[in-house]
Amino acid sequence: MDIPTSSRHGVGQYGRHVVFLLACLQLLPTVWTVGRSSSVTLEARMRDDPDLSEFYSLIERDEIAMSRLVHHPLTIFAPTNQAFQRYLNNKTHLNYHMSSTPLRLSQLGDTVRSLNDDGTPLYITRRRPLSGMQEDLYVNSAKIVRERSNMEFKNTRGYTQILHIIDDVLTPITTVFNKTLDTPNPDAWGFLQSVEAINIEPHRVRSFRKKILNLKRDQVFKKSGISTFFIPVETGFKVPPNPTLSMIDKRVIDGHVIPNKAIFTTPAPYGKPLETLQFEDDLRVTITFFRHETGKNTHRVFVVSNTMYSNSRLTPGAVIAEIVKPNIPVANGVVHLIHRPLVIVDMHGMQMLTDNSHTLWSKFRDLIEDYAPEFLNVLRGMSQMTLFVPQDEAVAQMMQTNFMSNRKKLLEVLMMHVVPDAITIDKIKRNNQNHIYQIPTMNSRRFLYFNLNENRTTHDKSVTVEGGGVNASLVLGDIATKDGYIHIIDRMLGVSYMTVQEKLETDPMLNLTYHFGKLNHFNDQLNMTNKRFTYFVPRDKAWIQWFIEHPAANLDDFVRNREQSRMVLEHHLIVADRVFSMGDLRNMSHDSLILPTVGLESLQIRVKEEDNRYFIQWKETGRWTTVFRADVECTNGLIHVIDVPFVHEYDMITSDGHRLYGIEPLTLLLVTVLTALGAV
C-alpha cells in the first residue's frame, strides 16, 4: 500500500486512520458477537458453520445435548471437522464438551466443571510461547482457537451462551462394555481401584497398584487438588520375579507424581525439568517431557526422570519412559500410562540398547542386529560404557547411502559411538571449560571432541560432539544404565555429509582458517566434488599461539593482503586423485614425504605414531607437532587438524618490522578478523 506524501499533516492523518482501523480489526470478533447476538443463536451458528458439521450432527442425534444447546446457559468447546478426522475412538462424549456456566476466555479458571454425567472437570492450561506474545489456551490437550472463540450469543430464553473452537476432541474416562465405575468422577486412586472397568486396553497396572498399597502411598493418589500422575503398565515389570518391582520404594513412587499441575501432552512444557513429590535435599527427582518426531506431523511422547543426590538404592541419572496412553482426566488431575517405571535403573547398556521396548533408538538397534551383530560382542566385554546413540532419522538417512555396502567400515563407525567409561553431560561440561574436551572411543585412534554452545538469550549451554568429521548435537543425555550412560545425538558419527568447505564453516575449532580462506576466496575450491583434498588445518588455538610466539608478524597485513594469506594456506592443501589418511602418510613416511600442494611449492613432511597419536614434522622448521584430530572425513576429502601452522615469520608481511604493543595478540586476532569480515 502506498502512503500519500502530499504533506506532513496528511501523513499524520493517514497514520491515525491506520491505527484506528487496526484497533477495529482487533475488536472485530467482539463487535460481531454483540451486533449479531440478537438475531443469531448458538445453535444456528453451529448449524451453519461447515467446519463444525461433524460435531453438530452428533448433537442433532442426541436429544439431551440438543436441548441444552437450545434452551440452557452454556459454554461449549466445539472440535473442528479436522479434529474428528484424527479422532480414533468410536464414541464422542458430547457433555464433556459443555459447561452450564457461560465463560469467556478471560473467565476460565484452572478447571471447568463439565456436564459429563459424573462432573469430570476440564483442565485449562495457559502457555505463553515467547515473552510479550499472547498466551495460548488449552482445554485438556486441545488448543483453543482464539480467533474463532469468545463468540457470545443469547438463546430464545435470554440465556447467555459462549462458543469456543478447539482443535481436538475431548475424552473423559471411558468404561468397557457393561462395566460401571464404583465411584463417579474418580481421583487417581479411584482410577487405579476401578481400572479393570476402564478402557485402557491393552494395558494393565496391577503390579504398581499393589506396590502402592503395600507401601501405604495410596494417600498420594487420593490427595485433593491437582497433580500429574505417571503409572507404569504391567509390561514394564516383565515376567516375575523381576528385580525392578523389588526396587520400588516410597521415594520411587513419589517420583512418579508432579504436584500442583495437571500437565497434558500437547501444552506440556517440553524440555523443562519439573519437580516431583520426591524433591528433598538428600534425593531430588525431576520429570521432563520429551517429544520424539517420527515423521511428518507425527511424534511420540516420552517422559524422563532425572535423579540427583542418589541414595544407596538409586542410581543418579535419567530414566526414560514412553507414554503409551496419555491424558486420562481424573478428579485430582491427569493420569498418563507409561511403558516402564521411572527412577529405577535396572538394565545394562547393551541390554537397554537391544531391548525392543525402548523405541527411541529402534532404527539404530535394527542396524546393529541386521548388519553388524559382532558389535554386540564388543559391548559384552566392557565393564563400563557410554553410548552415543543417533536418533532414528539420522540412521535412516545413512542407510539410504552406499555406505552400507562396506561392513568393515560400518563396524568402525559403530565403535566410534562407544566410550569405555561412564561419562555424564556434567562431566563433559566441567572438562570443557578452558579447552576442547576429548575422549578415546572403542575405535582405535578415534577420539570424540566436545564443544559447548551458549544461547545468547537464555545463557543455557548445549553440547555438541564431533567424531570422524561429523558434528552432532545432543538431543537427550544422561540416560542411566547399570554400567554407564546413553546419550542421544542427532547425527551418525563418522558418516560424512559435508564437503571440506562446509566442514570448515561449521566446525567450532576451525573458525580462523575458514575466515582467512573466505577473505581471500581460497575456500571457493573446497566445495568441488570432482577433486580429492587432503587439508592440514591449524585449529584456532594453533594460530593464536603462533602469533603470540611471533609478535613481530603483522596480523593486520596478513589478513588484508589476500595474496599473501592465500599463499600461506596453499602450504597446507594437497590436491591429488586420492586422499591421504594419517595412516597412509605414516606408512609412506620412511624418511621424508614430498606432497604436491595447490601452490607453487611442495609440502615436505615426516609422520610418526606414538601412543595412538600422530605427529607431523614440517621440513622447513624441523619441529614435530601433534595432529590434534586425524582423518576428519568429508565427502570430497580429509581434514587433519594440526597444532602448529606450516608458516614462517617472513611469510607474514609486516608494515615496518616493528613489534606490536598495546593489544593482546588474541584480541588483535579476533578484532582484525571480525573487522575484515564486516568489510567483505
Protein Blocks (a to p, Z undefined) as FASTA:
>chain_A
ZZdfkbmklmmmmmmmmmmmmmmmmmmmmmmmmmmmmmpcfklmmmmmmklmmmmmmmmm
pmklmmmmmmmccddddddfklmmmpmbfbdcfklmpcfbdcdfklpcfbdcdfbfnlpa
cddddddfbghiacdddehjbccdfklghiacddfkopacdddddfbdcddddddehiac
fbghiafklmmmmmmmpccbfbdfklmmmmmmmnopmmmmmpgcjdddddddfklnopad
dfklmmpcfklmmmmccehiacdfklpcghiacddfblcfklccddddddddfbehiacd
ddddddehiafkbccdddddddfbghiacfkbcadddfbdehiacbdfklmmmmmklmkl
mmmmmmmmmmmmmlmmmmmmpcbdcdddddfklmmmmmmpmklmmmmlmmmmmmmmpccb
dcdfklmmmmmmmbccddddfbehiacdddddddfklopacddddeehiacddfbghiac
fkbccdddfbdehiacbdfklmmmmmmklmmmmmmmmmnommmmmmpckbccddddddfk
lmmmmmmmmmmbcfklmmmmmmlmmmmmmmmpccdfbdcdfklmmmmmmmbccdddfblb
dcddddddeehiacdddfklopacddfbghiacfkbccdddfbdcddfklpccfklpace
hiafklmmmmmmmmmmmmZZ
